[in-house]
Amino acid sequence: MTSIELDMIQTAGIGALALLVGMVLTRKVAFLQKFCVPSPVSGGIIFSLLTLALYGWANVEVSFDGTLKDVFMLAFFTSVGFQSDLKVIKQGGKLLVIMLTLLVVVIAMQNLMPMGITRLMGVDPLIGMAAGSISMTGGHGTAGGFASVLEGMGLHGAGTIGMAAATFGLIAGSMIGGPLAERIIRKKLTHEQMQPQDDEIDPAMAGIESDEASPAGREKRVSTNEQEFQQYAKASYCILLVMGGGTLMSWLLAKTGITFPTYFGALILAAIVRNTIGFISYKADDDEDQSSAKWVNAEKLLDMERIISVGNICLSLFLGMAMISLKLWELQSLALPLIVILTSQVLLMALFAYKVAFPLLGRNYDAAVLCAGMCGFGLGATPNAMANMSAVCYKYRYTVKPFLIVPIIGAMFADLINTGMITFFLNII
């Protein structure tokens, strides 16, 4: 067996190339658009298939350096921490709290069920964890983030297993969400429930929606290239600063003897910063009168739009590098357990949404649309959830609440809750 080892710069370059290839594919292939497959995944799988061909036919194994991949992963999860605004729970009302509770239950079941299946089949329970909420609710980002943890616990090929499971979940979540909502609407709702009952937005949700829809909101965001550069620079500095502090937080967490993912310290610290900085104010010069000063809330220092954008750029690069690093030949011996676990995950999500979530969410049209979204982010990612809900609303009618609640849960709380739950299960195995 001949081995080719690529350093961190070469790995980053090929990862970026995979990302660009995936972007071209996404624009050209309708299937990828329909199922909201991320560009790094579609492009990266091509490169992982090439390395599989080299391994199988040319007896050549290509190895990639994961140093920069881990840095990009850390930056992304730091941006996720910044999005965890606890004030949103108060604004979201009862429906948001119910959805968060359902999310906790889903994540717990996504880990308990595969662990039971692996025990019955006599295989490593860590395989169940890799195909559990790590790759289902967590998706490719969390699957890559926990790969090193699972490898350290003895699961060979954890990254490949997690990424393969996440890709399956991404497609499955898009395939079942719309049909499930369609069945609920036809079987469970009356004609009166289908009609719009109130065109007004729930007052409890006011302030959550983006003001970009209004002319005044768009006007506010007009800026020069130099201002854009400064805003992205400050966002990058915020992320790097918390990443640095997060290493100390991770060191302190490690002292507890509990296994945490490497990014957990930065994620928690970012969430703490986001939820405490609002209590701080500072003096700033008045734009109109330079001789005077006014007190400004320090939360304005966090440009969340840019922080999210920088985080998403890092996520794309991380995924590109993670996907090219897949060793698909390691899946051969795990084919049957993975098929059983992943099929069970899809059935679990469909039954839970239909039998449990729909009644608890109110047995109305909003509940049906939310069930479509739950299948999307419970098996894939938030974009899948939005696509599922859009497809349902395009056929029937638009409704506001699901499109406010699902992005909040997907962006602010899903990764935070999932990471805590995964950490709990890993430490009781």
Disulfide bonds with the S-S distance in Angstrom:
none
